[in-house]
Amino acid sequence: MYFYGMKENQPSIAIIGAGVSGLTAAITLQKAGYQTTIYEANSFVGGRVHSDVSRSQILDHGFQVMLDAYPAVQEFLDVEALKLRKFVPGSIVFKDGKKYRLGDASRNSSFLWSTIVAGVGSIKDKWLVFSLSRKLKQKSVQEIFSSPEVTTLAYLQDYGFSAKMINSFFKPFYAGIFLETELATSSRMFEFVFKMFTEGNATIPAQGIKAIPEQLAAQLPKESLILGKNVSSIVGNEITFENGEKATADFTIIATPAGKLVPNLANQEQNWHQVTVLYLDTDHTGFDEAIIGLVTNEDSLINNFHFLQDVFDDHKNIISVSVVKKHTLNNEQLTERVIKELREETDIKASSLIKMFHINKALPQLNSLNNCMHPTETQLTEHVFLAGDHLSNGSLNAAMLNGKAAAQAVMSKIDGSVLL
């Protein structure tokens, strides 16, 4: 629904990018009575948050989950309407020919004994997980993002975790989240994600991850979304499109990396983490619960996997496999390698490839993280403002909050109000 009272004689506001951040910027402005025009290069909304859905198959572009404890989720999304499918708070670890089921027994008692006896760490390690969980529940998000930054690996070592626990659980589990294998990601992101996992659930909407941006877009007038419109540059209040057309806007929010769009940012390219996701046919019926499988063998390309039939109702038997490590294999060779590793490491048989996604820009690679931008930090020039998760941390939460922050900055510029 979008029946908001529109302001008269209002300035024109353009938003570049109909990803989650651009959409939440538009929603924030619309609720305040401002109209926007969103230009999106793709033929769909959502940007990196997208799914292919056909013949009762839901194939997300990469293994993506939404943590329902994200503070921004309740503000911008109708969670009930998304009919979220929740993963159980744990994982199945495949190590040295054995299978271990471990997880948060405080939230799911079925994990208690299997976690205690799992051969992925000592009793001390498992107590430290419980201790860390209690610590981070009491630590606010603001405190987390103002804490000193070290690598996640150094953080875990300093906390006292053994090398066995780090290599057998933390590395494979968080490699699937951070999309890097050395736990080089900031400890702030580790604490934030760990806290969100302990306070909520990893979820996927019943219609796939694309249901999130589609629900956001449904809150906006259809005519405000212009798809298939690729912007090549922004100078002052003039927007130039790839086909040579031009448009003007009193204010523009760039909700995508701006390095190639704004002349004075030409040398500020955004670095990205990559991932390849393969969807394979399998006769395996799944784990009978929505849970992530982890492969700990350092020589294996497989990082994490799950069965789609465990997540979605009446879904065909399909296994989703994520590959984070770099390699030089072509698609056919990679498929053969993954099928072989599944059989050898997990005793799961997969057959033909259904779909493969090479996602070169999966997560922004950031050196210093913040929770979200203050509205005053989003202004680039007199006419241009910035949004997007790449300004803070690679999460849906940051994308939504930074979209909101940029919108608030534009409104402050229009009405002269002071941003606190």
C-alpha positions in Angstrom: 0.0 0.0 0.0 1.3 3.4 -0.8 -1.4 6.0 -0.1 0.7 8.7 1.4 0.0 12.4 1.2 2.3 13.8 -1.4 3.9 17.2 -0.9 3.2 20.0 -3.4 5.9 21.7 -5.4 8.4 19.1 -4.3 11.9 18.7 -5.8 12.6 15.8 -8.1 14.5 12.9 -6.5 16.1 10.1 -8.5 17.4 6.8 -7.1 20.0 4.8 -9.0 19.5 1.1 -8.3 16.4 -0.9 -7.3 18.3 -3.1 -4.9 17.3 -3.4 -1.2 19.0 -0.1 -0.3 17.4 1.9 -3.2 14.0 0.5 -2.4 14.1 1.4 1.3 15.3 4.9 0.4 12.3 5.3 -1.9 9.9 3.9 0.8 11.3 6.3 3.4 10.9 9.3 1.1 7.4 8.2 0.1 6.3 7.9 3.7 7.3 11.5 4.2 5.4 12.6 1.1 8.1 12.7 -1.5 7.9 11.1 -4.9 10.9 9.4 -6.4 12.0 7.8 -9.7 14.2 4.7 -9.5 16.4 3.7 -12.4 17.5 0.1 -12.5 19.8 -1.4 -15.0 18.4 -4.9 -14.6 15.0 -6.1 -15.8 14.1 -7.0 -12.2 14.3 -5.4 -8.7 16.6 -6.6 -6.0 20.1 -6.4 -7.5 22.2 -9.1 -5.9 19.1 -10.4 -4.0 17.5 -12.4 -6.7 16.1 -15.9 -7.6 15.2 -17.9 -10.7 11.8 -19.5 -10.2 10.5 -21.9 -12.8 8.7 -25.3 -12.9 8.4 -25.3 -9.1 12.1 -24.8 -8.7 13.5 -22.0 -6.6 17.1 -21.2 -7.4 18.4 -18.3 -5.5 21.4 -16.4 -7.0 23.8 -17.7 -4.4 23.0 -19.2 -1.0 21.5 -16.2 0.7 19.6 -16.1 4.0 17.9 -13.3 5.9 18.6 -13.2 9.6 15.2 -12.3 11.1 16.8 -10.7 14.1 18.2 -7.8 11.9 16.9 -4.6 13.5 15.7 -3.2 10.1 13.6 -6.3 9.2 10.6 -5.3 11.4 10.7 -1.7 10.1 10.6 -2.4 6.4 9.2 -5.9 5.9 6.0 -7.8 6.5 7.7 -10.9 7.9 4.5 -12.9 8.2 3.6 -12.3 4.5 7.1 -13.6 3.5 6.2 -17.0 5.1 9.8 -17.5 6.2 11.4 -20.9 6.2 13.7 -21.2 9.2 16.9 -23.1 9.3 17.5 -25.0 12.6 20.3 -23.3 14.7 23.0 -25.7 13.8 24.9 -27.6 11.1 25.9 -31.0 10.0 29.7 -31.3 9.8 31.4 -33.8 7.5 34.9 -34.5 8.8 37.3 -37.4 8.1 34.6 -39.7 6.9 32.3 -39.0 9.9 29.2 -36.9 10.3 28.5 -34.7 13.3 25.4 -32.7 14.1 26.0 -29.7 16.3 24.2 -26.5 17.2 22.7 -24.2 19.8 21.1 -26.6 22.4 19.7 -23.6 24.3 17.4 -22.9 21.4 16.9 -26.5 20.1 17.4 -29.2 22.7 17.9 -31.9 20.1 21.4 -30.5 19.6 22.5 -31.1 23.2 24.0 -34.6 23.2 25.1 -34.6 19.6 27.0 -31.3 20.1 28.7 -32.5 23.3 30.1 -35.7 21.6 30.8 -34.1 18.2 34.4 -34.5 17.2 35.0 -31.0 16.1 36.4 -29.5 19.3 36.9 -30.0 23.0 34.4 -29.7 25.8 36.1 -26.4 26.5 35.5 -25.2 22.9 31.8 -25.9 23.3 31.6 -24.1 26.6 33.4 -21.2 25.0 30.6 -21.1 22.3 28.0 -20.9 25.0 30.0 -18.3 26.8 30.4 -16.2 23.7 26.7 -16.5 23.0 25.8 -15.1 26.5 28.4 -12.3 26.1 27.1 -11.1 22.7 23.5 -11.2 23.7 24.4 -8.6 26.3 26.4 -6.5 23.9 24.5 -4.0 21.8 24.9 -3.6 18.1 26.3 -0.1 18.7 28.9 -1.5 21.1 29.9 -4.2 18.6 30.5 -1.7 15.8 32.5 0.6 18.0 34.8 -2.3 19.3 38.4 -2.5 18.1 38.8 -4.5 14.9 40.9 -7.5 14.4 40.5 -10.4 12.0 37.9 -13.0 13.0 40.7 -15.6 13.2 42.6 -13.5 15.7 39.4 -12.9 17.7 38.6 -16.6 18.0 42.2 -17.4 18.9 42.3 -14.7 21.5 39.0 -16.0 23.0 40.6 -19.3 23.5 39.2 -21.6 20.8 41.4 -24.5 19.7 42.8 -24.8 16.3 40.6 -27.9 15.8 37.4 -26.0 16.6 38.4 -23.2 14.3 39.3 -25.4 11.4 36.5 -27.9 11.8 33.6 -25.5 12.5 34.3 -21.8 12.4 36.3 -21.7 9.1 33.8 -23.8 7.0 30.7 -22.2 8.6 31.8 -18.6 8.4 33.5 -19.0 5.0 29.9 -19.6 3.7 28.8 -16.3 5.2 31.9 -14.1 4.7 32.8 -15.7 1.3 36.5 -15.9 2.2 38.3 -18.9 3.7 40.9 -17.4 6.0 38.6 -15.7 8.5 40.2 -12.4 7.6 36.8 -10.5 7.9 36.5 -8.0 10.7 35.7 -9.2 14.2 32.9 -6.6 14.2 31.1 -8.5 11.5 31.7 -11.8 13.3 30.2 -10.5 16.5 27.3 -9.0 14.7 26.4 -12.1 12.8 27.0 -14.4 15.8 24.7 -12.2 17.8 22.0 -12.2 15.1 22.2 -16.0 15.0 21.8 -16.4 18.7 18.8 -14.0 18.8 17.0 -15.1 15.7 16.9 -17.4 12.8 18.5 -17.8 9.4 15.6 -17.7 7.0 14.6 -17.8 3.4 11.1 -16.6 2.2 8.8 -19.4 0.9 9.1 -18.0 -2.6 12.9 -17.5 -2.6 15.1 -14.7 -1.5 13.8 -12.4 -4.3 10.5 -12.1 -2.4 12.3 -9.6 -0.1 12.9 -6.9 -2.7 9.7 -7.7 -4.5 7.8 -7.0 -1.3 9.6 -3.7 -0.9 8.9 -2.7 -4.5 5.2 -3.5 -4.0 5.1 -0.6 -1.5 5.9 1.8 -4.3 3.9 3.0 -7.3 4.7 0.9 -10.3 5.4 4.0 -12.5 8.2 5.1 -10.1 10.3 2.0 -11.1 12.0 2.2 -14.5 13.8 -1.1 -15.2 16.4 -1.8 -17.9 17.7 1.7 -17.6 21.5 1.7 -17.2 23.1 4.9 -15.9 26.6 5.8 -17.2 27.4 9.0 -15.3 26.1 11.6 -12.9 27.4 15.1 -13.0 25.7 17.7 -10.8 22.0 17.3 -11.2 22.3 15.6 -14.7 22.0 11.9 -15.1 23.3 10.3 -18.4 22.2 6.9 -19.5 24.1 4.3 -21.4 22.0 4.9 -24.5 22.9 8.6 -24.5 19.6 9.9 -23.0 19.7 12.3 -20.2 17.5 13.2 -17.2 17.8 15.8 -14.4 17.0 15.5 -10.7 17.3 18.0 -7.9 18.7 15.2 -5.7 20.1 11.8 -6.6 20.7 8.9 -4.3 23.2 6.4 -5.8 22.2 3.0 -4.1 25.0 1.1 -5.9 28.8 1.5 -5.9 29.3 4.9 -7.3 32.9 4.6 -8.5 32.0 4.4 -12.2 29.2 6.9 -12.1 30.7 10.0 -10.5 33.8 11.5 -12.1 35.7 12.4 -8.8 35.2 8.8 -7.6 36.6 7.2 -10.8 39.6 5.6 -9.0 37.6 4.3 -6.0 36.7 0.9 -7.2 34.8 -1.5 -4.8 36.4 -4.9 -4.2 34.2 -7.9 -3.9 34.2 -11.4 -2.6 33.1 -14.1 -5.1 31.2 -17.4 -4.9 30.0 -20.0 -7.2 26.8 -21.9 -6.5 25.8 -25.1 -8.2 22.3 -26.6 -8.2 22.4 -30.4 -8.8 19.8 -33.1 -9.2 20.0 -35.8 -6.5 18.1 -38.8 -5.4 18.9 -38.0 -1.8 15.8 -37.1 0.2 17.6 -34.6 2.3 18.2 -34.2 6.1 14.5 -33.9 7.0 15.2 -30.5 8.5 16.4 -27.2 7.1 20.1 -27.4 8.0 23.4 -26.5 6.5 26.0 -29.1 5.7 29.7 -28.3 6.0 32.7 -30.0 4.5 35.9 -29.5 6.6 38.5 -31.1 4.2 40.9 -28.2 3.3 41.5 -29.8 -0.1 37.8 -29.8 -1.0 36.3 -27.1 -3.1 32.9 -27.6 -1.5 32.3 -25.3 1.4 28.6 -25.6 2.4 25.5 -27.1 1.0 21.8 -27.7 1.8 18.8 -29.5 0.2 16.1 -27.4 -1.3 13.4 -29.9 -0.4 14.3 -29.4 3.3 13.5 -25.7 2.9 10.7 -25.4 0.4 7.4 -27.2 0.4 6.9 -29.9 -2.3 10.2 -29.0 -3.9 12.1 -31.3 -6.3 15.1 -33.1 -4.7 17.9 -30.6 -5.4 21.2 -29.9 -3.6 22.7 -26.4 -3.5 26.5 -26.4 -3.2 28.6 -23.3 -2.6 32.2 -23.0 -3.7 34.2 -20.1 -2.2 37.8 -21.2 -2.9 39.5 -19.9 -6.0 40.1 -22.4 -8.8 40.9 -22.6 -12.5 38.3 -25.2 -13.5 35.8 -24.7 -16.3 32.1 -25.3 -15.6 32.2 -28.9 -16.7 35.3 -29.7 -14.7 33.9 -27.9 -11.6 30.6 -29.8 -11.8 32.5 -33.1 -12.0 34.7 -32.1 -9.1 31.8 -31.1 -6.9 29.8 -34.3 -7.7 33.0 -36.3 -6.8 33.6 -34.5 -3.6 30.0 -34.8 -2.5 30.3 -38.6 -2.9 33.7 -38.9 -1.3 33.2 -36.4 1.6 29.5 -36.9 2.4 28.3 -40.1 0.7 25.7 -38.0 -1.1 25.1 -38.8 -4.8 24.3 -36.0 -7.1 23.8 -36.3 -10.9 23.3 -33.6 -13.5 23.8 -29.9 -13.2 20.6 -27.8 -13.2 22.1 -24.4 -12.9 25.4 -22.7 -12.0 25.8 -19.1 -10.8 29.2 -17.4 -10.9 28.6 -14.4 -8.6 31.6 -12.2 -9.0 30.1 -9.4 -6.9 28.6 -11.3 -4.0 29.7 -9.4 -1.0 31.6 -6.1 -0.7 35.1 -6.6 0.6 35.5 -4.0 3.4 38.4 -3.1 5.7 36.6 -1.1 8.3 33.0 -1.8 9.2 30.2 0.2 10.7 26.6 -0.6 11.5 25.2 2.0 9.2 25.9 5.4 7.9 24.7 8.5 9.8 22.5 10.6 7.4 25.1 13.4 7.4 27.7 10.9 6.1 25.8 10.0 3.0 26.1 13.3 1.1 28.7 13.2 -1.6 28.0 16.5 -3.4 25.4 19.3 -3.4 23.1 17.0 -5.4 24.3 13.5 -4.8 23.9 11.1 -1.9 25.1 7.6 -1.4 23.4 4.4 -0.1 24.1 0.7 -0.1 25.5 -2.1 2.1 29.0 -1.6 0.7 29.3 1.6 2.8 29.0 -0.3 6.1 28.9 -4.1 6.1 27.7 -6.8 3.7 24.2 -7.4 5.1 20.5 -6.8 4.3 20.4 -4.9 7.5 23.0 -2.4 6.4 21.4 -2.1 3.0 18.1 -1.1 4.4 19.5 1.2 7.1 21.7 3.0 4.6 18.9 3.5 2.2 16.9 5.1 5.0 19.9 7.2 6.1 20.3 8.6 2.6 16.6 9.4 2.3 16.7 11.2 5.6 19.7 13.3 4.4 17.8 14.3 1.3 14.8 15.3 3.3 17.0 17.4 5.7 18.5 19.1 2.7 15.0 19.9 1.3 13.4 21.2 4.5 16.4 22.5 6.3 16.0 20.4 9.3 18.9 19.4 11.5 20.0 15.8 11.6 20.9 14.6 15.1 
